[in-house]
Amino acid sequence: MKTWSEAAKDSSFSGTVASAATAAVAAALGKKEAGSAWAPINAVSHALWGDRAARHSGFSGKYTVTGTALNQGGAMFWALIYEKAFGRTRSVPAALLGGVAIAALAFVVDYYVVPKRLTPGYEKRLSPRSLAGIYGALALGLGASTILRRAGFKR
């Protein structure tokens, strides 16, 4: 198991991979379901700006940039937990299963532990099925980060 210091160092890479994966999936699903790739990213910023952010469909410096930053922060947090628990795994299946475990934990915390104001916000613009896709992207992004690092990609 990695030390917290090692996990924190490696979480910058794995968090960025996971953030990119979740943002890409959210944008694609937003385009399909809400008519806007920006809508679900904007909705993430509801924690700071309220439901007005979740209703905004276009690109916005206020909502989109904030939502992107919050998505990155959340991904970095879950990446830290992933790196601490699974960062030394040696196999592709173990890395991916570790990603699934952390994404499942993230879902439970995001929707059953934190106050409603602090939920990710995707649920305000996307269907439950799409939420599963976003958490699947989180799982894949976390697992893929270990695989990429082992293949020579560095932080």
Contacts in CASP RR format, 6 or more apart in sequence:
PFRMAT RR
TARGET T0000
AUTHOR 0000-0000-0000
METHOD contacts of the structure
MODEL  1
MKTWSEAAKDSSFSGTVASAATAAVAAALGKKEAGSAWAPINAVSHALWG
DRAARHSGFSGKYTVTGTALNQGGAMFWALIYEKAFGRTRSVPAALLGGV
AIAALAFVVDYYVVPKRLTPGYEKRLSPRSLAGIYGALALGLGASTILRR
AGFKR
1 84 0 8 1.000
1 85 0 8 1.000
1 88 0 8 1.000
2 10 0 8 1.000
2 83 0 8 1.000
2 84 0 8 1.000
2 87 0 8 1.000
2 88 0 8 1.000
4 84 0 8 1.000
6 83 0 8 1.000
7 80 0 8 1.000
7 83 0 8 1.000
7 84 0 8 1.000
7 87 0 8 1.000
8 80 0 8 1.000
8 83 0 8 1.000
9 155 0 8 1.000
10 79 0 8 1.000
10 83 0 8 1.000
10 87 0 8 1.000
10 149 0 8 1.000
10 155 0 8 1.000
11 76 0 8 1.000
11 79 0 8 1.000
11 80 0 8 1.000
11 82 0 8 1.000
11 83 0 8 1.000
12 76 0 8 1.000
12 79 0 8 1.000
12 155 0 8 1.000
13 145 0 8 1.000
13 148 0 8 1.000
13 149 0 8 1.000
13 153 0 8 1.000
13 154 0 8 1.000
13 155 0 8 1.000
14 79 0 8 1.000
14 82 0 8 1.000
14 83 0 8 1.000
14 141 0 8 1.000
14 142 0 8 1.000
14 143 0 8 1.000
14 145 0 8 1.000
14 146 0 8 1.000
14 149 0 8 1.000
15 72 0 8 1.000
15 75 0 8 1.000
15 76 0 8 1.000
15 78 0 8 1.000
15 79 0 8 1.000
15 142 0 8 1.000
15 145 0 8 1.000
16 72 0 8 1.000
16 75 0 8 1.000
16 76 0 8 1.000
17 141 0 8 1.000
17 142 0 8 1.000
17 144 0 8 1.000
17 145 0 8 1.000
17 148 0 8 1.000
18 75 0 8 1.000
18 78 0 8 1.000
18 79 0 8 1.000
18 137 0 8 1.000
18 138 0 8 1.000
18 141 0 8 1.000
18 142 0 8 1.000
18 145 0 8 1.000
19 71 0 8 1.000
19 72 0 8 1.000
19 73 0 8 1.000
19 74 0 8 1.000
19 75 0 8 1.000
19 76 0 8 1.000
20 141 0 8 1.000
21 137 0 8 1.000
21 138 0 8 1.000
21 140 0 8 1.000
21 141 0 8 1.000
21 144 0 8 1.000
22 71 0 8 1.000
22 75 0 8 1.000
22 134 0 8 1.000
22 137 0 8 1.000
22 138 0 8 1.000
22 141 0 8 1.000
23 41 0 8 1.000
23 68 0 8 1.000
23 71 0 8 1.000
24 137 0 8 1.000
25 133 0 8 1.000
25 134 0 8 1.000
25 136 0 8 1.000
25 137 0 8 1.000
26 40 0 8 1.000
26 41 0 8 1.000
26 71 0 8 1.000
26 122 0 8 1.000
26 126 0 8 1.000
26 134 0 8 1.000
26 137 0 8 1.000
27 37 0 8 1.000
27 38 0 8 1.000
27 40 0 8 1.000
27 41 0 8 1.000
28 37 0 8 1.000
29 40 0 8 1.000
29 126 0 8 1.000
29 130 0 8 1.000
29 133 0 8 1.000
29 134 0 8 1.000
30 36 0 8 1.000
30 37 0 8 1.000
30 39 0 8 1.000
30 40 0 8 1.000
30 125 0 8 1.000
30 126 0 8 1.000
30 130 0 8 1.000
31 37 0 8 1.000
33 125 0 8 1.000
33 126 0 8 1.000
33 127 0 8 1.000
33 130 0 8 1.000
34 40 0 8 1.000
34 57 0 8 1.000
34 125 0 8 1.000
34 126 0 8 1.000
35 57 0 8 1.000
36 57 0 8 1.000
36 58 0 8 1.000
38 56 0 8 1.000
38 57 0 8 1.000
38 58 0 8 1.000
38 59 0 8 1.000
38 60 0 8 1.000
38 63 0 8 1.000
38 64 0 8 1.000
39 56 0 8 1.000
39 57 0 8 1.000
39 58 0 8 1.000
39 125 0 8 1.000
40 121 0 8 1.000
40 122 0 8 1.000
40 125 0 8 1.000
40 126 0 8 1.000
41 63 0 8 1.000
41 64 0 8 1.000
41 67 0 8 1.000
41 68 0 8 1.000
41 71 0 8 1.000
42 53 0 8 1.000
42 54 0 8 1.000
42 56 0 8 1.000
42 57 0 8 1.000
42 58 0 8 1.000
42 60 0 8 1.000
42 63 0 8 1.000
42 64 0 8 1.000
42 67 0 8 1.000
42 125 0 8 1.000
43 53 0 8 1.000
43 54 0 8 1.000
43 121 0 8 1.000
43 122 0 8 1.000
43 123 0 8 1.000
43 124 0 8 1.000
43 125 0 8 1.000
44 53 0 8 1.000
44 66 0 8 1.000
44 67 0 8 1.000
44 68 0 8 1.000
44 70 0 8 1.000
44 71 0 8 1.000
44 120 0 8 1.000
44 121 0 8 1.000
44 122 0 8 1.000
45 53 0 8 1.000
45 62 0 8 1.000
45 63 0 8 1.000
45 64 0 8 1.000
45 66 0 8 1.000
45 67 0 8 1.000
45 70 0 8 1.000
46 53 0 8 1.000
46 54 0 8 1.000
46 117 0 8 1.000
46 121 0 8 1.000
46 124 0 8 1.000
47 70 0 8 1.000
47 117 0 8 1.000
47 118 0 8 1.000
47 119 0 8 1.000
47 121 0 8 1.000
48 66 0 8 1.000
48 70 0 8 1.000
49 62 0 8 1.000
49 63 0 8 1.000
49 66 0 8 1.000
50 117 0 8 1.000
51 124 0 8 1.000
53 62 0 8 1.000
53 63 0 8 1.000
53 66 0 8 1.000
53 67 0 8 1.000
54 121 0 8 1.000
54 124 0 8 1.000
54 125 0 8 1.000
56 63 0 8 1.000
58 64 0 8 1.000
71 120 0 8 1.000
75 138 0 8 1.000
78 102 0 8 1.000
78 103 0 8 1.000
78 105 0 8 1.000
78 106 0 8 1.000
78 138 0 8 1.000
78 142 0 8 1.000
79 142 0 8 1.000
79 145 0 8 1.000
81 102 0 8 1.000
81 105 0 8 1.000
82 98 0 8 1.000
82 99 0 8 1.000
82 102 0 8 1.000
82 142 0 8 1.000
82 143 0 8 1.000
85 98 0 8 1.000
85 101 0 8 1.000
85 102 0 8 1.000
86 94 0 8 1.000
86 95 0 8 1.000
86 98 0 8 1.000
86 99 0 8 1.000
86 101 0 8 1.000
86 102 0 8 1.000
86 142 0 8 1.000
86 143 0 8 1.000
86 146 0 8 1.000
87 95 0 8 1.000
87 146 0 8 1.000
89 95 0 8 1.000
89 98 0 8 1.000
89 146 0 8 1.000
92 147 0 8 1.000
95 143 0 8 1.000
95 144 0 8 1.000
95 146 0 8 1.000
95 147 0 8 1.000
96 139 0 8 1.000
96 140 0 8 1.000
96 143 0 8 1.000
96 144 0 8 1.000
98 139 0 8 1.000
98 142 0 8 1.000
98 143 0 8 1.000
99 138 0 8 1.000
99 139 0 8 1.000
99 140 0 8 1.000
99 141 0 8 1.000
99 142 0 8 1.000
99 143 0 8 1.000
100 136 0 8 1.000
100 139 0 8 1.000
102 138 0 8 1.000
102 139 0 8 1.000
102 142 0 8 1.000
103 135 0 8 1.000
103 136 0 8 1.000
103 138 0 8 1.000
103 139 0 8 1.000
103 142 0 8 1.000
104 135 0 8 1.000
104 139 0 8 1.000
106 135 0 8 1.000
106 138 0 8 1.000
107 131 0 8 1.000
107 135 0 8 1.000
110 119 0 8 1.000
110 120 0 8 1.000
111 119 0 8 1.000
111 123 0 8 1.000
120 134 0 8 1.000
122 130 0 8 1.000
122 131 0 8 1.000
122 134 0 8 1.000
123 131 0 8 1.000
126 134 0 8 1.000
149 155 0 8 1.000
END
